[in-house]
Every structure is written in structure tokens, then in C-alpha cells.
């Protein structure tokens, strides 16, 4: 795989994660039971907690996506330094998404809170809680796929840098061999 292809795959995987996270936000905030427009104090705090968490994840994913989209010229000209910087920024954002999704929104406590809201409020809230849990689960695979694509980008950069280093060493040896031949003649 080329560096350019690896970054194109990374961009596709970022779009897939963004789609899953947007679906999560929609399920949590837009699809929540309204029951005649309840007063804000009647809406479980969990809606705000998960909704805000989803918004953060979407923001970090969008930042990573913008960085990768702006890397296309660097990928075409094999600018390893610029690609490394882009990939580092992207990696940082995806680590935030990983942390936020897996250790906050999908934590045992948060899933237990979802089950509790569904159980205590019943009816539409029970359906909503189950839907949120399923939507959270659907975010896991795109995140793992994204991490694999990110790893492939790092591998491509390392291989490319290694090839450049080997070519530089070979060039230096060839040049020093010419210098020794010309000085001995």
C-alpha cells in the first residue's frame, strides 16, 4: 500500500466513525422520548451527559478528518515530515475519541445508568435506553477499523523513511567510493 492510499483509507474510516457518532448523537438527543415536551428537570441528566459526550467525540473526529483532508498535497509529494505531523495530530484526536467512547460513554457505570433510566421510567424510555446502548455498540467497530488504518499509515511512514535512509546511505557509500577511486588514481 502506498502512503497516499493509506491516508485515503484513514480518511474513509474517519468518515465511517463520524457517521456512527452522529447516529449516536441523534439517538440520544433527537430521538429521546418527548412525552408532551417535558420540563427540562423531567429529562434525565443522562441525556445531557451522553449527548455532550457524543458532541465532543464528533468534534474530535472532525478535527482529525480536517487534518487528514489537508494532508493530500503532502501525500502526493511524499513530504514525510508534514505527513508525520498530520498523523500525530490525528492520532491525538482519535486517542481522545477512544478514551471518551470506551471509558466514559461505554463504561459499566454509564451502561448501568442507561438500564436504570429504562427500567425506572419504562415505556418509551426503556426503548430509548436500549436503542442508545445498541448505537453505542455500533460505534465500536468503526473506531477499531480507524485505529487499524491509523496503524497502517504509521507503518507506511516508517517504511518510507527507512527506504529514504537506505537510499541516502547507499548514495553516500557510492560517493565516498568515487572519491577514493579518484584520489588513488
C-alpha positions as CSV (number, residue, x, y, z in Angstrom):
1,X,0.0,0.0,0.0
2,X,1.3,3.5,-0.8
3,X,1.4,6.3,1.7
4,X,-1.3,8.1,-0.3
5,X,-3.6,5.1,-0.3
6,X,-3.1,4.6,3.4
7,X,-4.1,8.2,4.1
8,X,-7.1,7.8,1.8
9,X,-8.2,4.7,3.8
10,X,-7.7,6.7,7.0
11,X,-10.0,9.4,5.7
12,X,-12.7,6.9,4.7
13,X,-12.5,5.3,8.2
14,X,-12.8,8.7,9.8
15,X,-16.0,9.3,7.8
16,X,-17.4,6.0,8.9
17,X,-16.7,6.8,12.6
18,X,-18.2,10.3,12.2
19,X,-21.3,8.7,10.7
20,X,-21.6,6.3,13.7
21,X,-21.1,9.1,16.2
22,X,-23.6,11.3,14.5
23,X,-26.1,8.5,14.7
24,X,-25.3,8.2,18.4
25,X,-26.0,11.9,19.0
26,X,-29.2,11.7,17.0
27,X,-30.4,8.6,19.0
28,X,-29.5,10.2,22.4
29,X,-30.7,13.8,21.8
30,X,-33.2,13.9,18.9
31,X,-34.8,10.5,19.4
32,X,-35.3,10.8,23.2
33,X,-38.9,10.4,24.4
34,X,-40.6,13.8,24.5
35,X,-43.9,12.8,26.3
36,X,-45.5,16.1,25.6
37,X,-42.4,18.2,25.8
38,X,-41.3,17.5,29.4
39,X,-39.8,20.3,31.5
40,X,-36.0,20.2,31.5
41,X,-35.9,18.9,35.1
42,X,-38.0,15.9,33.9
43,X,-35.4,14.8,31.3
44,X,-32.8,12.5,32.8
45,X,-29.4,14.1,33.2
46,X,-28.1,11.1,31.3
47,X,-29.4,12.6,28.1
48,X,-27.3,15.7,28.6
49,X,-24.2,13.6,29.7
50,X,-24.3,11.2,26.8
51,X,-25.4,13.9,24.3
52,X,-22.5,16.2,25.4
53,X,-20.1,13.3,25.2
54,X,-21.2,12.4,21.7
55,X,-20.7,16.1,20.7
56,X,-17.2,16.0,22.0
57,X,-16.4,12.8,20.1
58,X,-17.9,14.3,16.9
59,X,-15.8,17.4,17.3
60,X,-12.5,15.5,17.8
61,X,-13.3,13.2,14.9
62,X,-14.0,16.2,12.7
63,X,-10.7,17.8,13.7
64,X,-8.9,14.6,12.8
65,X,-10.7,14.4,9.5
66,X,-9.9,18.0,8.6
67,X,-6.2,17.4,9.3
68,X,-6.2,14.3,7.1
69,X,-8.0,16.1,4.3
70,X,-5.4,18.8,4.4
71,X,-2.6,16.3,4.1
72,X,-3.4,15.3,0.4
73,X,-0.8,17.7,-1.1
74,X,1.9,16.4,1.4
75,X,1.0,12.8,0.5
76,X,1.3,13.5,-3.3
77,X,4.8,15.0,-2.8
78,X,5.9,12.4,-0.2
79,X,6.5,15.0,2.4
80,X,7.2,12.6,5.3
81,X,7.6,15.4,7.9
82,X,4.3,17.0,7.1
83,X,2.5,13.6,7.0
84,X,4.1,12.7,10.3
85,X,2.7,16.0,11.8
86,X,-0.7,15.4,10.4
87,X,-0.8,11.8,11.6
88,X,0.4,12.8,15.1
89,X,-2.5,15.4,15.3
90,X,-5.0,12.8,14.0
91,X,-3.7,10.2,16.4
92,X,-4.1,12.6,19.4
93,X,-7.7,13.3,18.5
94,X,-8.5,9.6,18.0
95,X,-7.0,8.8,21.3
96,X,-9.4,11.3,22.8
97,X,-12.3,9.7,21.0
98,X,-11.2,6.2,22.1
99,X,-11.0,7.4,25.7
100,X,-14.3,9.2,25.6
101,X,-16.2,6.4,23.9
102,X,-14.8,3.4,25.6
103,X,-14.0,4.6,29.1
104,X,-16.8,7.2,29.6
105,X,-19.8,6.6,27.4
106,X,-19.5,2.8,27.3
107,X,-18.3,2.4,30.8
108,X,-20.1,-0.1,33.1
109,X,-21.5,2.8,35.2
110,X,-22.9,4.6,32.1
111,X,-24.5,1.4,30.7
112,X,-25.9,0.7,34.2
113,X,-27.3,4.3,34.2
114,X,-29.0,3.6,30.9
115,X,-30.5,0.4,32.1
116,X,-31.7,2.2,35.3
117,X,-33.4,5.0,33.3
118,X,-35.1,2.5,31.1
119,X,-36.2,0.4,34.0
120,X,-37.5,3.2,36.2
121,X,-39.2,5.3,33.6
122,X,-40.4,2.4,31.5
123,X,-42.3,2.7,28.2
124,X,-40.6,4.9,25.6
125,X,-37.6,5.4,27.9
126,X,-36.9,1.7,28.0
127,X,-36.9,1.6,24.2
128,X,-34.7,4.7,24.1
129,X,-32.2,3.3,26.6
130,X,-31.9,0.0,24.6
131,X,-31.5,2.0,21.4
132,X,-28.7,4.1,22.9
133,X,-26.9,1.0,24.1
134,X,-27.1,-0.6,20.7
135,X,-26.0,2.6,19.0
136,X,-23.0,2.9,21.4
137,X,-22.0,-0.7,20.4
138,X,-22.2,0.2,16.7
139,X,-19.6,2.9,17.3
140,X,-17.0,0.3,18.5
141,X,-16.3,-1.3,15.1
142,X,-15.7,1.9,13.1
143,X,-13.3,3.1,15.9
144,X,-11.3,-0.2,15.8
145,X,-11.2,0.0,11.9
146,X,-10.0,3.5,12.2
147,X,-7.2,2.5,14.6
148,X,-6.1,-0.2,12.1
149,X,-6.0,2.4,9.3
150,X,-4.0,4.7,11.5
151,X,-1.5,2.0,12.3
152,X,-1.2,1.3,8.5
153,X,-0.3,5.0,8.0
154,X,2.3,4.8,10.7
155,X,3.7,1.7,9.1
156,X,3.8,3.3,5.6
157,X,5.6,6.4,7.0
158,X,8.2,4.2,8.8
159,X,8.8,2.1,5.7
160,X,9.1,5.2,3.5
161,X,11.5,6.8,6.0
162,X,13.6,3.6,6.2
163,X,13.8,3.4,2.4
164,X,14.9,7.0,2.2
165,X,17.6,6.4,4.8
166,X,18.8,3.3,3.0
167,X,19.0,5.2,-0.3
168,X,20.9,8.0,1.4
169,X,23.4,5.6,2.9
170,X,23.9,3.9,-0.5
171,X,24.4,7.2,-2.1
172,X,27.0,8.3,0.5
173,X,28.9,5.0,0.0
174,X,28.8,5.3,-3.7
175,X,30.1,8.9,-3.5
176,X,32.8,8.0,-1.0
177,X,33.9,5.1,-3.3
178,X,34.2,7.5,-6.2
179,X,36.3,9.9,-4.1
180,X,38.6,7.1,-3.1
181,X,38.9,5.9,-6.7
182,X,39.7,9.4,-7.9
183,X,42.2,10.2,-5.2
184,X,44.1,6.8,-5.7
185,X,44.3,7.3,-9.5
